[in-house]
Amino acid sequence: MGEVNFPEFPQAKVFVGGCVECGVGSSFRAKAHAHNQPNKSHFGWICVRSPKRLRMTDSKPSMLMFHEYAHILTPTHWHDDVWRAKVRELGGRIQRHETKRYHVARGYGQRSK
């Protein structure tokens, strides 16, 4: 599929069917991921494995897309408080049962104290 138009998220580009770095048909473990490190060549891209993950049945962006767009808007943050606040600001939700999955990953996107 490749690049798709996703006007709701003007600060991101969306690639469906693989990763923008490796092309259509490439694979990765997650349902989607964001390239949110400004010093990398593909900064600002959201890669989604399947087009069915883009939208809910009412055509609004899926919670997965809010999740990934929040990563784009909070460069170098992982699942920390800054990222969580952005998800909520965008209208996304973090389910109570998901909070363990969205723990702060040590060493990624965190500054030393």
Residue pairs with C-beta under 8 A, 6 or more apart in sequence:
1 16
1 17
1 24
1 51
2 15
2 16
2 17
2 24
3 13
3 14
3 15
3 16
3 20
4 14
4 15
4 16
4 51
4 54
5 14
6 12
6 13
6 14
6 46
6 54
6 61
6 65
8 61
9 46
9 61
9 65
9 69
9 72
11 44
11 69
11 72
11 73
12 34
12 44
12 45
12 46
12 68
12 69
12 72
13 20
13 44
13 45
13 46
14 45
14 46
14 48
14 54
15 45
15 46
15 47
15 48
16 47
16 48
16 49
16 50
16 51
16 54
17 24
17 25
17 48
17 49
17 50
17 51
18 24
18 25
18 26
18 27
18 28
18 47
18 49
19 26
19 28
19 33
19 47
20 35
20 42
20 45
20 47
21 35
21 42
27 49
28 47
28 49
30 49
31 48
31 49
31 50
31 53
31 64
32 46
32 47
32 48
32 49
32 53
32 64
32 65
32 67
32 68
33 46
33 47
33 68
34 45
34 46
34 47
34 68
34 69
34 71
34 72
35 42
35 43
35 44
35 45
35 46
35 47
35 72
36 43
36 71
36 72
36 74
36 75
36 76
36 77
37 43
37 75
37 76
38 75
38 76
43 75
44 72
46 65
46 68
46 69
46 71
46 72
48 54
48 64
48 65
48 68
53 62
53 64
53 65
54 61
54 62
54 65
55 61
55 62
55 65
56 62
56 63
61 69
63 92
63 93
66 87
66 90
66 91
66 92
66 93
67 87
67 92
69 90
70 83
70 86
70 87
70 90
70 92
71 77
71 83
73 86
73 90
74 82
74 83
74 86
76 109
77 83
77 109
78 104
78 105
78 108
78 109
78 110
79 101
79 102
79 103
79 104
79 105
80 104
80 109
80 110
84 94
84 102
87 93
87 94
88 94
94 102
104 110
